[in-house]
Amino acid sequence: MNYKHLLLLLSLVFFFNSCDDDTDCCPPLPEEEAEFESGIFVLNEGNFGSGNASVSFIDKDMEQMESKVFMNINGSELGDTAQSIELYEDFAIIVVNVSNKIEVVNRYTFESLATIDTELMNPRYAEVTGNKIYVSNWGDGMDPDDDFVAVFDLADFSFIKSISVAEGPEKVLAVNEKLFVAHTGGFSFNNIVSVINTGNNEVEDEIEVGDLPNSMVVDGSNLWVLSGGKPSYAETETAGKLSNIDVSNNQVVEEFDFPDSSMHPNNLSLEGSDVYLTIGKTVYSYNMSTMQPSSEFKLEEPALLYGFEIHNGKIYVASPNADFTGDGMLYVYNLSDGNLTDQFSAGINPNGIYFND
């Protein structure tokens, strides 16, 4: 039996068994409306100032791609410079940076549920925990003291609080009752991870890591933070660093320094017992128990690794075109040997890959 037909049948059985004549109960979505189930979203940031950000969708069989999903479903443009997506339960929470807004849609139908366009300034990344949406904001990029994390209620998308944090909050990751915020520094440089207690929405700690922490993954009680190091145009170029933080006490328990100041790692990912990262267009893997390199290979096709994910034995790379004005590409490789297996045309400046499992 087709999986979607089975899901629909089970939903109808549940509906008729759980609702009686005195209960005001809503039926499940018809099968044909859940058209974005079990596939891949590609977020395309568009051109700065042009308001042409978009979302593309690839079906689970990797056979078809639909462009401009938000526009097709809702009849309006997504906005100016899409930054990131947070998938949580039935929600897709899309952060649109230059438009200073968040579009909330149903992740399976992409129908609009809400637009949050207040209490945001230069929003970057979102994370949901404890029925609250946490959004990192740079504020005015020229002001080092106005950065914050905005908190919204997931139930009605109302504003709860603005939490003042250090300069340049970027990626956010919830672990237990804590929110870890990596601070790249915005238009400057920073080297900390701040810790927000999600019970009282207060900053409880700041942890020093390497310069420009750009990605985080969690493995049990360990939070791994990858820092890219200061680039060559900084006053002093610095090498990358991988830090292991014990989330129970916010202490750095291990650090691994990259040997050369010209090595600027990015895109930390976790797959099985290995962690993966990139330097330029080369993918490296390390065994977490020994932190010894286990493999490396260079990805030949993409002009630039603008988005990078590892999922179920595959590497997914989003790459813009050469001049950042036309449609970019999504490339898919085998994780085992780095061989290219699929490629798709995406929207303008694709920067993120999200699996709608």
N, C-alpha and C positions, 0 to 999 in steps of 0.2 A: 504493500500500500504506500502511496506517496506520503512522505513525512508531513507535508502541510495539511493534507486531507486528514491524517490521523490526529494532528494537533487540533484542527477545527472540530473534529468529532468529539474529542475528549473535552474541549472547551464547552461544547453544547451540552454534553452530559452533565458536566459540573454545574452549568447554569440552571438546568431544569431540576437538578437535585437540591440546589441550594436556595432557590427562590420560590416562595409560595405566593398565594394571591395577595397577602398583606405586605409583601416586601417589595420596595421600590429598588429594583436591581437592574444594572445595565448589562446587556449582552456583550460578549467578546467581539472584537473587531472581525468583520468578514474576512475570509481568506484572501480575497483579491486586494484588500487594502494593505496587507503586510508585505509589500513588495520589496522591502529592503532588508529582509531577514537573511542571515547567514551569508554575508558577503563582506566586501572591503570598501570603506570610505576613504577617499583621497581628498584632503583639504587643500584647496588652491588659494593662496593668499591674494592673487591678483596683482595689479600694478598700484603702487602707492598713489593715493589721490584720485584714482579712477573709479572707485566703487564697484569693481568687477570681480570681487572674491566669489568663489563658488565651491561646491562639493561635487565630486564625481563618485560613482558607485560601480564596483565590479561584482558580478554575481559569483556565487560560491563555486561554480564550475570553471571560473576564469575564462569565460567565453564571450561575455558582453560587458561593455562599459556604458553607463548612462552619464552624460555630462549635465551640469547645472541643475542638480537635483532640487535644491532649495527653490530656485526660480520656477522650475517645472511644477512643483507641488503647490507653492504658495503665491505665485504670480508676482513676486517682487525680488529685487536683487538682495543678496546676502549682506552686502555692505563693503566697506573699504578696509582691506588688509586683514584677512582672517588669520588669526594667530594659532588657535588650538581647538581641540574638541575633547570634552570629557563625556564618556559613555557610562551611564549609571542606571541600573534597572531599565525602565522604559524610556529614559531620557537621553537625548544627545544635546549637550550644552556647548554651544559654539561661541568662542570668544572672538570678537571682531575688534581688533586693536584700534585702528585709526577712527572708526565710527564710535568708539567708546560705548560699546553695547555688547550684550549677550543675547543670542537667539536660542531659545529653548524649543526643541521639536521632539516629537515622538520618534524614537530611533528606528522604528520598523515601518512607519508610514511617511515620515518626514513632514507631517503636518505641524504647523506652528502652534505652540502652546502658550508662549509668552515672549515678550521682548523686555529685557532689563536694560534700561538706558539712563539710570540715575546712580549716583554714588560710585561712579567708575571714572578713572582717568588713566589712560594708557594701559588697559588691562592686558594681561599676558596669558596666564594659565589658570585652570579651574580644577578643583578636587571636591568631591562630595563625601562627607562623613557625618554621622550623627544627624541625618536629615537637614544638613546645612551645606550650602555651596560656598566654598572659599575661593577667592579670586585674587591673584597677585596683581598689583598695579604699580607702575613706575612713577605715577604722578607726572609732574612737569620734569622732563628729562634734564633740564638745566638746574633743577633744585635738588640737592642731595638729601634734603630733610623732609620731603613730603611723600615718601613712598609708603604704601600700606597694603594690607590684605583686607578686602571687603568680604563681609559675611551676609548671605541671604538665606531666607527660609525656603527649603525645597518644596514645602507644601503649597505656598501661595506666592513665592518669589519676592516676598517683601524684604526690605533692608533690615538687617539686625544691628550690624556694628562695623566700624572701620578700625582696624588694628594697625597702629603705627609700627613700621619695621625699618630696618636698615636699608641702605640704598640698593636698588636694583634687584628686587625680588623676582624670581623667574619661575622655575618649575616647583610644583608643590606635590607632596606625597603624604598621605595619611597612614599612620601606623598606630594601632591601638587607639588611645585617646590623645594622640599628638599629631600635629601637622608640621612636617619638616619643609622648610622653605629654602631653596638654594638661591643665594644672592650672587649674580654675576657682576652687578654693579651698574646696570643700566648703561648710560653713556660714559661711565667711568669704569673702574675695576673694583671688585670686592672679592672676599675670600671666606665667607662665613655661610653656615646653615643656621637659620634661626628656628626655634622650636616653639610652637604655639600650643598651649593647653586648650583642647577643643571643648573641655567642660566649662571653663570660665572665659574662653576667648582672650587670653592674655599671653604675652610672650614670656616663656619661662626660662629660656636659655638661648645662648648664641655659641655655636661651635666653630672653631677655626679649622678650615680645611685648606686645600690648595687654591691658587688664584683662579678665578672664574669657574666656579662649579657649574657644570652644564647639564648633568644628567644623574639620576638616582634610580636604584633598584633596591628592593627589599628581599631578604632571604632569611626567614624566621625572625630572630631577634637582631639580625645584622642589617644595617642600612649602608649600602655601598654608594659612595659619592665620587663621581669622576670630575676632576677639575682640569680644564684645558691649558691653564697657564697663560701668562700675559703674552700677547702676540709680538711680532717683530717691530711693529710701529710704536710699542710702548717705550717709555724711557729705559726700562730694563726688561728684556725678554726673559720669561721664566718657563721652566718645563712643567708638564702636566703632572698630576698626582692622583692616585686612587686611595681613598680613605674608607676605612671600615668603622662604623659607629655602632656601639651597643645602644639600642633604642631604649633599654630599660633605665639607663643612667646618663644618656647623652654624652658618653665618653668615646673618644677616638681610641680604638684598641689596636689598630694596624694602619700603617701607611706605606704605600709603595710609590717611590719617586721615579719618574721616567728619566733616563740617563742623559738626555740631551735637551738643552733649552729650546731647540727648534722643534721638538716633538710636542704637538698640541692635540691630545686625544679628545674624542667626542663620541656621542651616541652609545652610551653604556647600555647593554642589554643582557638579559639573563635567559638561558635556555639549558635546561637540565642541570648538570653540575658545573657548567662552564659560564663564565662571563665573557661577553664580546664587546669590543670597542673598535673605533676606526681612527686612523691617522691618515689624513688625506683620503685617498680612495682605496687604502689597504685595510682589510678586516683582520683583526687579531683576536684569538681566543685564549683564555687562561683558565686553568683548573682552579676552582675556588679554594680547595683544600691546600694546594701547594703554591698557588699564584705563579706557576711556571707556564710559559707559552706552550700551547698544544698545537696550534696551527696558524697559518696566515696565508692570505691570498689577496691579489689586487683585482678590483672590479674595473674592467676595461671600458665599459660602455658609458656610464653617466658622466656628464660634463662636471657635475657637482653633486655631492651628497647633501641635498637640502632637507630630506626627510629619510629616516632609516629605522627599520624595525626588523626583528627576527621573530618568526612565528611558525611553529610546527615544521621545523626543518627547512624553512625557506628564509631567504634574505629579501627584504623589500626596500627598494631605494626610489625615492622621489627626487627628480632632477629637473631644474628649469632649463629652458633653451639658452643658447649662448648669450643672447643680449637681454634676457629677462623680460622680454615683451610678449612673446608668443607662447603657444602651448608647450608645456613641459612633458615629461615622460615618467612612467612608472616601470621600473625594471624588477624582475623577479629572478633570483638565483637559487641554486641548490646550496644549502649550508655546508654540505659535506665536501664539495670540491670547488665551489664558486662559479660553476657553469651557469650561463644565462639560460633560463627556461621559458620565460614569457616577457612580453613588453606591451605597454598600452600607452596611447596618447592620453594625457591628462589635461587639466586646465592651466591657466597662467600661474607660474611659480608654485608648483605643488610643494608643500612643506611638511605634510603630516599624513601618516597612514594609520587607520583605525579599523580593527577587526570586529565586525558586528556579529560575534558568535552567539 
